[in-house]
Amino acid sequence: MEQRTIKATINLSCDVIINDLIKSLAESECSSSLSDEETARKILFAFLNPKIESFNEEDDMLTGQWDTVCDFKGRLNNFIISHE
């Protein structure tokens, strides 16, 4: 059966707890003023980015299956995360 490569995207959201100190430190790190939403988005990105990137680097990271539909190994490639 012919296989096809399709670019899939999803949206991810979560609650990020910040305070004025964290916001100030994030602004210093980014060298710019940030809104609370931008600060939260950058924190989520900083948390997820190394984990997502490891999927591209380590072949054994993608294990498991979707019930009886398919195995994930070798089926998901080229992960990209963006916070913009």
Backbone as a printed PyTorch tensor [residue, N CA C, xyz], in Angstrom:
tensor([[[ 0.8380, -1.1670,  0.0000],
         [ 0.0000,  0.0000,  0.0000],
         [ 0.8940,  1.2450,  0.0000]],

        [[ 0.5690,  2.2150, -0.8330],
         [ 1.3670,  3.4390, -0.9450],
         [ 1.2620,  4.2730,  0.3320]],

        [[ 2.4120,  4.7220,  0.8370],
         [ 2.4360,  5.5900,  2.0110],
         [ 2.6000,  7.0380,  1.5770]],

        [[ 2.0100,  7.9490,  2.3350],
         [ 2.0820,  9.3720,  2.0480],
         [ 2.5840, 10.1000,  3.2890]],

        [[ 3.3250, 11.1700,  3.0790],
         [ 3.7730, 12.0150,  4.1840],
         [ 2.9110, 13.2690,  4.2040]],

        [[ 2.2460, 13.4950,  5.3160],
         [ 1.3380, 14.6270,  5.4830],
         [ 1.8360, 15.4790,  6.6510]],

        [[ 1.8930, 16.7930,  6.4740],
         [ 2.2650, 17.7000,  7.5660],
         [ 1.0380, 17.8850,  8.4600]],

        [[ 1.1400, 17.4770,  9.7170],
         [ 0.0390, 17.5860, 10.6730],
         [ 0.3670, 18.6510, 11.7140]],

        [[-0.6170, 19.4320, 12.0850],
         [-0.4330, 20.4370, 13.1280],
         [-1.5540, 20.3220, 14.1590]],

        [[-1.2330, 20.6620, 15.3960],
         [-2.2260, 20.7350, 16.4620],
         [-1.9510, 21.9820, 17.2870]],

        [[-2.9240, 22.4180, 18.0260],
         [-2.7390, 23.5130, 18.9830],
         [-2.6660, 22.9130, 20.3730]],

        [[-1.8010, 23.4470, 21.1850],
         [-1.6220, 22.9750, 22.5520],
         [-1.7550, 24.1670, 23.4860]],

        [[-2.4800, 23.9910, 24.5490],
         [-2.5660, 25.0590, 25.5420],
         [-2.4570, 24.4600, 26.9310]],

        [[-2.0050, 25.2660, 27.8680],
         [-1.9740, 24.8660, 29.2720],
         [-1.9680, 26.1260, 30.1200]],

        [[-2.2770, 25.9640, 31.3810],
         [-2.2070, 27.0770, 32.3200],
         [-0.7670, 27.2030, 32.8100]],

        [[-0.2160, 28.3980, 32.7260],
         [ 1.1420, 28.6730, 33.1940],
         [ 1.0370, 29.6860, 34.3340]],

        [[ 1.5780, 29.3490, 35.4590],
         [ 1.5280, 30.2290, 36.6250],
         [ 2.7820, 31.0940, 36.6420]],

        [[ 2.5760, 32.4090, 36.5910],
         [ 3.6990, 33.3490, 36.6120],
         [ 3.5060, 34.3350, 37.7630]],

        [[ 4.5620, 35.0610, 38.0700],
         [ 4.4880, 36.1770, 39.0170],
         [ 5.3810, 37.2850, 38.4720]],

        [[ 5.4170, 38.4010, 39.1720],
         [ 6.1880, 39.5460, 38.6750],
         [ 7.6810, 39.2500, 38.5650]],

        [[ 8.2210, 38.4610, 39.4830],
         [ 9.6440, 38.1230, 39.4230],
         [ 9.9420, 37.2770, 38.1840]],

        [[ 9.1300, 36.2670, 37.9470],
         [ 9.3300, 35.4140, 36.7660],
         [ 9.2130, 36.2430, 35.4940]],

        [[ 8.2090, 37.1140, 35.4370],
         [ 8.0420, 37.9690, 34.2610],
         [ 9.2710, 38.8500, 34.0610]],

        [[ 9.7790, 39.4290, 35.1330],
         [10.9690, 40.2790, 35.0510],
         [12.1850, 39.4920, 34.5640]],

        [[12.3620, 38.2900, 35.0750],
         [13.4870, 37.4480, 34.6430],
         [13.3430, 37.0520, 33.1750]],

        [[12.1240, 36.7630, 32.7400],
         [11.8870, 36.4250, 31.3270],
         [12.1870, 37.6250, 30.4430]],

        [[11.7800, 38.8030, 30.8760],
         [12.0660, 40.0160, 30.1100],
         [13.5690, 40.2530, 30.0080]],

        [[14.2920, 40.0060, 31.0840],
         [15.7540, 40.1400, 31.0470],
         [16.3630, 39.1350, 30.0830]],

        [[15.8680, 37.9170, 30.1180],
         [16.3670, 36.8630, 29.2200],
         [16.1140, 37.2170, 27.7580]],

        [[14.9520, 37.8040, 27.4840],
         [14.5630, 38.1240, 26.1040],
         [14.9760, 39.5310, 25.6840]],

        [[15.4760, 40.3170, 26.6120],
         [15.8740, 41.7080, 26.3470],
         [14.7360, 42.5290, 25.7480]],

        [[13.5200, 42.2800, 26.2370],
         [12.3760, 43.0590, 25.7690],
         [11.2500, 42.9820, 26.7920]],

        [[10.3480, 43.9420, 26.6850],
         [ 9.1730, 43.9590, 27.5440],
         [ 8.1880, 42.9020, 27.0470]],

        [[ 7.5730, 42.1670, 27.9650],
         [ 6.6500, 41.0940, 27.5990],
         [ 5.3210, 41.2690, 28.3190]],

        [[ 4.2510, 40.9170, 27.6410],
         [ 2.9530, 40.8450, 28.3100],
         [ 2.9180, 39.5600, 29.1350]],

        [[ 1.9310, 39.4410, 29.9900],
         [ 1.7820, 38.1990, 30.7500],
         [ 1.6160, 37.0040, 29.8140]],

        [[ 0.8310, 37.1820, 28.7440],
         [ 0.5940, 36.0990, 27.7890],
         [ 1.8820, 35.6990, 27.0710]],

        [[ 2.6790, 36.6830, 26.6640],
         [ 3.9600, 36.3850, 26.0120],
         [ 4.8960, 35.6580, 26.9700]],

        [[ 4.9100, 36.0980, 28.2150],
         [ 5.7470, 35.4430, 29.2230],
         [ 5.3400, 33.9890, 29.3870]],

        [[ 4.0470, 33.7480, 29.5260],
         [ 3.5470, 32.3780, 29.6880],
         [ 3.8760, 31.5280, 28.4680]],

        [[ 3.7070, 32.0890, 27.2690],
         [ 4.0050, 31.3560, 26.0330],
         [ 5.4900, 30.9920, 25.9590]],

        [[ 6.3550, 31.9110, 26.3450],
         [ 7.7950, 31.6350, 26.3160],
         [ 8.1880, 30.5820, 27.3490]],

        [[ 7.5380, 30.5830, 28.5050],
         [ 7.8040, 29.5510, 29.5110],
         [ 7.3770, 28.1860, 28.9860]],

        [[ 6.1950, 28.1120, 28.3920],
         [ 5.7260, 26.8380, 27.8260],
         [ 6.6720, 26.3610, 26.7270]],

        [[ 7.1110, 27.2780, 25.8670],
         [ 8.0530, 26.9220, 24.8070],
         [ 9.3680, 26.4130, 25.3890]],

        [[ 9.8890, 27.1150, 26.4020],
         [11.1560, 26.7060, 27.0190],
         [11.0430, 25.3170, 27.6440]],

        [[ 9.8740, 24.9850, 28.1420],
         [ 9.6450, 23.6620, 28.7210],
         [ 9.5470, 22.5850, 27.6380]],

        [[ 8.7900, 22.8570, 26.5820],
         [ 8.5200, 21.8350, 25.5680],
         [ 9.6310, 21.6690, 24.5360]],

        [[10.3130, 22.7380, 24.1790],
         [11.2610, 22.6840, 23.0710],
         [12.2960, 21.5670, 23.1820]],

        [[13.0050, 21.4150, 24.3020],
         [14.0000, 20.3280, 24.3430],
         [13.3620, 18.9410, 24.2620]],

        [[12.1540, 18.8190, 24.7710],
         [11.4730, 17.5220, 24.7130],
         [11.0660, 17.1880, 23.2790]],

        [[10.5100, 18.1730, 22.5800],
         [10.0980, 17.9650, 21.1900],
         [11.3210, 17.6980, 20.3190]],

        [[12.3790, 18.4700, 20.5100],
         [13.6000, 18.2750, 19.7270],
         [14.1850, 16.8830, 19.9370]],

        [[14.0430, 16.3220, 21.1370],
         [14.5900, 14.9860, 21.3900],
         [13.8830, 13.9270, 20.5470]],

        [[12.6390, 14.1770, 20.1540],
         [11.9450, 13.2300, 19.2720],
         [12.6610, 13.1220, 17.9320]],

        [[13.2480, 14.2160, 17.4610],
         [13.9670, 14.2090, 16.1880],
         [15.3390, 13.5600, 16.3080]],

        [[15.8810, 13.4850, 17.5210],
         [17.2470, 13.0080, 17.7160],
         [17.3430, 11.5630, 18.1790]],

        [[16.3680, 11.1010, 18.9290],
         [16.4530,  9.7710, 19.5240],
         [15.3820,  8.8590, 18.9370]],

        [[15.8230,  7.8550, 18.2090],
         [14.9070,  6.9670, 17.5010],
         [13.9810,  6.1960, 18.4320]],

        [[14.4290,  5.9090, 19.6490],
         [13.6190,  5.0950, 20.5530],
         [12.6320,  5.9160, 21.3870]],

        [[12.5400,  7.2290, 21.1430],
         [11.6040,  8.0740, 21.8910],
         [10.1530,  7.8330, 21.4840]],

        [[ 9.9380,  7.4410, 20.2430],
         [ 8.5760,  7.2960, 19.7320],
         [ 8.1320,  5.8460, 19.8080]],

        [[ 7.6280,  5.4820, 20.9500],
         [ 7.1170,  4.1350, 21.1310],
         [ 5.6310,  4.2190, 21.4220]],

        [[ 4.9730,  3.1170, 21.2850],
         [ 3.5500,  3.0630, 21.5820],
         [ 2.7310,  2.8720, 20.3310]],

        [[ 1.4500,  2.8930, 20.5330],
         [ 0.5400,  2.7020, 19.4040],
         [-0.7960,  3.3510, 19.7080]],

        [[-1.5740,  3.5460, 18.6610],
         [-2.9380,  4.0320, 18.8020],
         [-3.8410,  2.8230, 18.6850]],

        [[-4.2250,  2.2740, 19.8050],
         [-5.0660,  1.0780, 19.8870],
         [-4.6790,  0.0750, 18.8000]],

        [[-5.5820, -0.2580, 17.9120],
         [-5.2900, -1.2200, 16.8390],
         [-5.0400, -0.5270, 15.5030]],

        [[-4.8920,  0.8050, 15.5190],
         [-4.7500,  1.5600, 14.2710],
         [-3.3360,  1.4810, 13.7180]],

        [[-2.3270,  1.8480, 14.5330],
         [-0.9490,  1.8350, 14.0390],
         [ 0.0330,  1.9660, 15.1920]],

        [[ 1.2730,  1.5380, 14.9380],
         [ 2.3920,  1.8060, 15.8410],
         [ 2.9280,  3.1910, 15.5000]],

        [[ 3.4610,  3.8870, 16.5050],
         [ 4.0050,  5.2220, 16.2750],
         [ 5.4340,  5.1990, 15.7440]],

        [[ 6.1930,  4.1580, 16.0430],
         [ 7.6060,  4.0950, 15.6490],
         [ 7.7410,  4.1890, 14.1260]],

        [[ 8.5590,  5.1400, 13.6800],
         [ 8.8010,  5.3260, 12.2580],
         [ 7.6840,  6.0530, 11.5260]],

        [[ 6.6370,  6.4170, 12.2250],
         [ 5.4830,  7.0400, 11.5850],
         [ 5.4360,  8.5560, 11.7940]],

        [[ 6.1410,  9.0660, 12.7970],
         [ 6.1400, 10.4970, 13.1170],
         [ 7.5650, 11.0260, 13.0100]],

        [[ 7.7760, 12.0520, 12.1870],
         [ 9.1180, 12.5770, 11.9260],
         [ 9.1010, 14.0960, 11.8140]],

        [[10.2820, 14.6880, 11.9400],
         [10.4890, 16.1200, 11.6900],
         [ 9.6010, 17.0120, 12.5480]],

        [[ 9.6780, 16.8290, 13.8550],
         [ 8.9020, 17.6510, 14.7790],
         [ 9.4360, 19.0800, 14.7940]],

        [[ 8.5410, 20.0440, 14.7500],
         [ 8.8960, 21.4640, 14.8020],
         [ 7.9640, 22.1250, 15.8130]],

        [[ 8.5310, 22.9180, 16.7050],
         [ 7.7260, 23.6720, 17.6600],
         [ 8.0230, 25.1500, 17.4710]],

        [[ 6.9850, 25.9650, 17.5420],
         [ 7.1400, 27.4060, 17.3740],
         [ 6.2720, 28.1200, 18.3970]],

        [[ 6.7520, 29.2370, 18.9060],
         [ 5.9560, 30.0060, 19.8590],
         [ 5.5070, 31.3350, 19.2750]],

        [[ 5.6960, 31.5240, 18.0170],
         [ 5.2880, 32.7820, 17.3660],
         [ 3.9410, 32.6340, 16.7250]]])
